[in-house]
């Protein structure tokens, strides 16, 4: 734009309308949702309020709620931490009582993983039960 010379009104018949169109496009941007405009035009005039209410209901934020009832938090905390500690104890007993030749890597990994999951969720529910929402 800066390097091109300005065209006179005789060379460009739209020269006087371009600034007004630019101003109009800035002040009133076009509605790109033409299908919704067509739907609104096809419906009776009294149904606009219902459409506005429907759109606002669709856009309304939904509250996030826990999939687990709050009353279950202490019980789940005790149960999961207990199961995790028992699995951890059985892992340590297995390590201490089994000779190195007879140990199974798969059994160690499975036991440690399950104990870790139970202790992790158990500590999560301990925090939730005590009021620390993470």
matplotlib code that plots the C-alpha trace (Angstrom):
import matplotlib.pyplot as plt

x = [0.0, 2.7, 4.7, 1.7, 0.7, -2.8, -5.4, -7.5, -11.3, -11.3, -9.0, -10.8, -14.6, -14.8, -12.2, -14.8, -16.7, -13.6, -13.0, -16.7, -16.8, -13.7, -15.2, -18.4, -16.6, -14.7, -17.8, -20.1, -18.2, -20.1, -21.9, -20.2, -22.8, -25.2, -27.0, -28.2, -29.2, -31.4, -32.9, -33.8, -35.3, -37.5, -39.0, -41.8, -40.9, -42.2, -39.7, -36.6, -36.7, -36.9, -33.9, -31.8, -32.7, -31.7, -28.4, -27.6, -28.4, -26.1, -23.3, -23.8, -20.9, -21.6, -20.5, -17.7, -18.6, -16.8, -17.6, -17.2, -19.5, -17.8, -19.1, -17.0, -13.6, -12.6, -13.6, -11.8, -8.7, -8.6, -9.3, -6.8, -4.0, -4.5, -4.4, -1.4, 0.5, -0.4, 0.9, 4.0, 4.6, 4.1, 6.6, 9.2, 8.6, 9.0, 12.3, 13.6, 12.6, 13.2, 16.7, 18.1, 17.9, 14.2, 12.9, 10.6, 11.0, 7.5, 6.0, 8.1, 7.0, 3.3, 3.2, 5.1, 2.9, -0.4, 0.9, 1.9, -1.5, -3.3, -1.0, -1.3, -5.1, -5.2, -3.1, -5.3, -8.4, -6.6, -6.1, -9.6, -11.1, -9.0, -10.3, -7.2, -8.8, -6.2]
y = [0.0, 2.5, 2.1, 2.2, 5.7, 6.8, 6.5, 9.5, 9.4, 9.3, 6.2, 4.4, 5.1, 3.4, 5.6, 7.6, 4.5, 2.5, 4.5, 4.4, 0.6, 0.2, 2.2, 0.2, -3.1, -2.0, -0.7, -3.5, -6.7, -9.2, -12.1, -15.3, -17.6, -17.3, -20.6, -19.3, -16.0, -17.9, -20.0, -16.8, -15.2, -18.3, -18.5, -16.3, -13.0, -14.1, -17.0, -14.8, -14.9, -18.7, -18.9, -16.5, -18.5, -21.7, -20.3, -19.0, -22.4, -24.1, -21.8, -22.0, -23.6, -26.9, -27.4, -29.9, -32.5, -35.4, -38.9, -40.2, -39.0, -36.8, -39.1, -42.0, -40.1, -41.2, -44.9, -45.0, -43.4, -46.0, -49.0, -47.9, -47.0, -50.3, -52.4, -50.5, -51.0, -54.7, -55.1, -53.1, -55.4, -58.5, -57.1, -56.5, -60.0, -61.6, -59.7, -60.7, -64.3, -65.4, -66.2, -64.2, -67.2, -67.8, -64.3, -63.4, -59.9, -60.0, -60.7, -57.9, -55.4, -56.3, -56.3, -53.0, -51.4, -52.4, -51.2, -47.9, -47.4, -48.1, -45.9, -43.1, -43.1, -43.7, -40.6, -38.7, -39.6, -38.8, -35.3, -35.0, -36.3, -33.8, -30.9, -30.3, -30.4, -31.2]
z = [0.0, 0.8, -2.4, -4.7, -5.9, -4.9, -7.6, -8.4, -8.5, -12.3, -12.3, -9.4, -9.2, -5.8, -4.2, -2.2, -1.0, 0.2, 3.4, 4.4, 3.8, 5.9, 8.7, 8.4, 8.5, 11.7, 13.5, 12.4, 11.8, 9.6, 11.2, 9.9, 11.3, 8.4, 9.2, 12.6, 11.0, 8.5, 11.3, 13.3, 10.2, 9.5, 13.0, 14.3, 15.9, 19.4, 19.6, 19.9, 23.7, 23.7, 21.3, 23.5, 26.6, 24.8, 23.7, 27.2, 28.7, 26.2, 27.1, 30.9, 32.7, 34.3, 37.9, 38.5, 41.0, 42.5, 41.1, 44.6, 47.4, 50.0, 52.8, 51.4, 51.6, 55.1, 54.5, 51.2, 52.8, 55.5, 53.2, 50.5, 52.8, 54.7, 51.5, 50.3, 53.5, 53.5, 50.0, 50.9, 53.9, 51.8, 49.3, 52.0, 53.5, 50.0, 49.5, 52.9, 52.9, 49.3, 48.1, 45.2, 42.8, 43.5, 43.2, 40.4, 38.9, 37.5, 40.9, 42.5, 39.9, 40.1, 43.9, 44.1, 41.4, 43.0, 46.4, 44.9, 43.3, 46.6, 48.6, 46.1, 46.0, 49.7, 50.4, 48.0, 49.9, 53.2, 51.9, 50.6, 53.9, 55.9, 53.8, 51.5, 48.1, 45.5]

ax = plt.figure().add_subplot(projection="3d")
ax.plot(x, y, z, "-o")
ax.set_aspect("equal")
plt.show()
